[in-house]
Amino acid sequence: MQKVYFIKNPGTDYNQLSKDALILLKKVVAETDHHFEKEVPIKVHFGEKGNKTFMPATSYDAIISYLQEEGISPSYIETNVLYRGARTTKDIHIETAKDHGFTQIPIIIADGDTGTEYNEIEINKDYIDKCKIGKAYGDYNQFIVMSHFKGHVEAGFGGALKQLAMGFAARGGKLDQHSGISPNVIAEKCITCGICETKCDFDAIHTEDIAIINDEKCVGCAGCIAVCPQGAILNAWGGSHFLEKLAEYAYGAAKDKDIIYITFIHNITKACDCAGQVMKPIAENIGVLAAKDPVALDTACLDLLQKNSGEKLFEKGRATLEHAEKIGLGTREYEIVQMDME
């Protein structure tokens, strides 16, 4: 049974939430005899352009200051998204992050300019043999994974496991989880400009009346999605066994890494922070939780939400938790240790 540390805070003062997160970080460090290395990236979600309910940059201030005072160099780390938006490529991703206030520390986009830089992490699980993890993650042994607990259309909810699975995966890794097949070309949008063919590093695309993707050569990097000027190349959402693949990618992301997980149960919306729109919360704020086990942490978050609000929309995500436990990522058995705000 894993301990999950919890501070109840239904308020909207993000400076206080930042302090709460630091209290929990220090508690986990003390209880697990954790020793930070000199460089520790912080995994966050910058929020899609137009979204207003992502956790703001001030939520991370106290932890950033603490690390710096301890002589540790923090940075933000993220990967490019699979879909077309304001975080599809490195330059616009960083621009969006800064527009949203994430200017305190350097920003690392781990999968490069267009999401095609990755390391393959071998896991040999039920659905995934090798995970395509953003290359820059391989430069570090430790991370602080900070998550915003909210809904997700495909996953049921987004928390620590989704931060690992989607947040560490390069674009091709995201495609692996969503579909496991090559991207689709929308014929009526394709203008046969040939950019995707020129940019493909695997000679998997040739242009006839439309761009044609060779499934046998395609490695699923999904770089073509990022470079198509017409948005004519799209991923296929909702592939089979998505919830289980999510768990397996989370396993691959965490493999051989030393990670502390912190999650805010605030601004709880039906859709995730990737939705570029204003959304209304569907439940009251709850607080901040932290643990060394992402499965225990996500389970505790889901249980707390359902206990406090009766919200059942996120229930399908329990399949991911079950599979994550089955493959050895963590346990669903936990003990809540409630702490007080300072």
N, C-alpha and C positions, 0 to 999 in steps of 0.2 A: 504494500500500500504506500502510495506516494503522498507527501505533504504538499498541499497547495495553499499558499499564503494569500490572504484576502483583506483588503481594506474597503469597507463600505463607504461609498461616497456618491450620493445621488445628485450632487450639485453640478454646476456648469463652470466652475472656476478652474480653468485648465492649468493655471500656475499651481494650485493645490493638488490637482491630479498628478502633475509632474513630481511634486514632493512625495506624494503617496507612492508613486512608482519607484522612487529612489529608496524609500523606506523598505519596500519589498525586495528590491535588488540587494540591498545591504543584508537583509535577513537571509536570503538565499545564499549569498556569499559566505556568511558566517556559519550557517547550518551545514553547508556542503564543503567547507574548507576550500572554497574556490579561489584560485589565484589568477588574476588577469595578466595577460601578456602585454607587450608594449603597444600593440595596435589592435583595436577591437572595433570592427564595424558594427553599426546598429542597423538591423533590417527594419525598414518602415514601409509604409505605403503613402505616396505623396498626394494621392487623390487625383482623379481625372478632372480635366478642365470642365468647369460648370458644376462640379460636385461641391456641396457645402457642408457635408456631415462627416468627412474624413477627420481623423484626429489631427488637430493643428500642430504646427511646429513647436509651439510653447509647451506641449505635452511632454517633450523630451529634454527640456532645458536643464532640469535638475540633474538628470543622469549624465548629460554631456558635461556639465560643470564639475560634477563629482569625478568623472574619469580624468578630466584634464588636471584637476587638483592632485590626483594620485599619480600624475606623470604618464598617463595612458593617452594615446592619440586615438580619438574616435572619428569615425566617418559614417555617413549614411551610405547604405548599399541597396541597390535594387536591380531589377532586370527590365528590359523592354517588354511591352505587352504584345499579345498576339494579334489583336484587332487593330484597325486603323483608328487613330485618335491622337491626343496631344502627348502621348508617352510611347509612341511607336518606334522612334529612333532616339539615339543618345542625345543629340543636340536639343530636340524639342522636349524630350523628357526632363532634362536638366532645367530648361527654361521654365517648364511648368512647375517643377519643384520649387524653384526660386520665387516664381510668382505666388506660390502658396506659402511662402515664408520660410522655406527650408534653406536658410543661408548661414546657419551657425557654424557648420563644419563642411569639409569637402564631401562631394557626392561621387560615388563610384557606380557606374552602370556596368554591371558585371558581365553582360553578354555582348558588349561592344557597340559599335555604331548602329547596326541594324539587327541585333539580336542573334547573330550567327556564330558568336565565339563561345565555345563551351568545352568542358571536359566531360568525358564519359565515365560515369561511376557505375561499376558493375554491382548489381544486387541479386540478379537471378531469382526473382520472385514469381508469383503466379501469372502476372500480366506484363511485367516490365523486366527485361534482362539488364539493360543499361540505361541509366538516366543521363540526359543531356543537361548538365548543371552549368550555369554561367561561369565562364572561365576564371574571372577574378575571385570567385569564392575559394578557389584552390590556393590562393595566396595567404589565406588566414586559417588558423586553427580554432579560433574562438569568435563567437558572435553573441550579441544580445538581440533576440528576435522579439520585436514589439508589435503586437497585433491589435487590431480593432475588431471586436466581436460584433458581427452583423450578419444579415442574410446574404444568400447567394443563390441565384436561380438554379444552377446545376448542382452545387455542392450541398445545398441546404443551409449551411452557414459558413462563414469565413472566420477563422481564428488562427491559432498557432500552426496547425497542420497545413492549412492553405497557404500561410506565409512561407512555409518551407517548400511545399510542392510547386506552387505557381510562382512564388516570389524568388526562389532560387533557380528555377528552370530557365534555360535559354528559350528563345522562341520555338525552336523545334521540340523542346521538352514539353512546352505547353501544348503544342499540337499533338504530341504523343498521348497526353492525358485526355484531351478532348475528343480525339478521333482515332488516332493511330494510323491515319491514311494521309495521302498527299492532299495539298490544298486544292480547291476547286476553282476553275476559271469560269467567270460569268460571260458568256459569249456576247451578249448585247452591250456589254461595257468595254470589252477588249478592243483597242484601236490598233493592235499589232505593231506597237512602237518598237518592240524588241528589247526594251530595257530589262525585263525579267530574264530573258535569254542571255543577255550580255553579263548580267550580274550573277547568274547562277554558277556557283563554284563546282557543281557536280555534273554539268552538261546534261541536266535533266529536263531542260525546256527547249523546245524549238517552235518557231512561229510559222503557221500556215495561214488559214483564214482567221484563226485565233491562236493564241498561245496554247501549246499542248504540253502537259506535264507528264513525263515518263515515270510511272509509278515504280518501276524496277530500279531506276537510277536515283529517284528522289530519296533523300535521307531525312526529310521532314524538318529541315532547319527553318522553313517558313520565311526565309529572307525575301522571297519574291513578294510576299504580302506587304512588306515594308516599302519596297521600291516601286511598286506599281502606281503610276500617277493617276490612274482612273479608278482605283479601288476595285479592279476587276478580278482580283485573286483573293479568295476568301477561305478561311478555315471552315471545317464542318463541325459544328458544335454538337455536344451531347452524344459522343461516341459510347459504345458499349463498355460496361464496367468502369465508367468514369470515376465513381466513388472509390473503388478499389485501387485504381491507378493513382488517384490522388494520394492515398495512403502510402503506396509504394514509392512515389516520387518524394514524399516527405521523408521516408526512410532513407532514400538515397542522398537527399540534401543534408540530413543530419549525420550520416555515416562518418565516423571517425572525427566528428567535430564536438567541441565543448561549448554548449549553448545554454544560456539562461533565457527563459521565456517569460515575457510580461504581456498581459492582455488587458485592454480597457473595455469594459462593458458599458459603453456610452454611445449616444447617438445611434441607437439600434434601429436600423432600417431594413426593409424587406430585401433590397438589392445591395450589392457591394459598392465599395468606393470607386470602382471602375465605371460606374454609371455617371455619365457626364450631365447630370441633371440635379435639380433641387428635390430632395425627398424629405418626407416627414417621418420622424421616429414613430415606431409602433409600440414601444414599451418605455417604461421609466428607466432612467440611468440607475446603474447598480454599484459600480465601483471598479477596483483594479485588483488583478490577481497575478501571481507569479509562481513559477515552479521550474524544476529542471526536467520534468517529464511533460512533453507537449500533449500526449494523449490524456493524461490525468487532468491537465489544465483545461483542455477543450471540453472534456466531459464535465468538469466542475462548472465551467461557464454556461454550458447548455442547461445543466440541472438548475443552476441559480436563476437563469432567465425563466425557465418554465415554472419554477417555484414562485417567483415574484410576480409573474405576469400571466401565467397560464398559456403563454405563446407556444403553439405547436407547429408553426410554419417551418421551423428549422429541423424538425425531427428526422428527416431523411438522412441528415448528416451522421446519424448514429452508425450507419453502415460503414462509413469511413473509419470511425473510431474502433468498431469491431474488427475490421480488417487490419488496422494499424496495430492493434494489440496482438492479433493472430501472427503477424509477421515479425513481432519482437521490437517494435518501435517504442512501446511503453505499455502502461496499464490503465484500465478504466477504473481501477480501485484507488480511491484517494481519501485523504483526511483534510478537511478545511481547517486551517489555523487562522482565526480572525485576529487582526491587529488594529490598533487605533491610529488615527491621523495625529500628526504632531502640530 
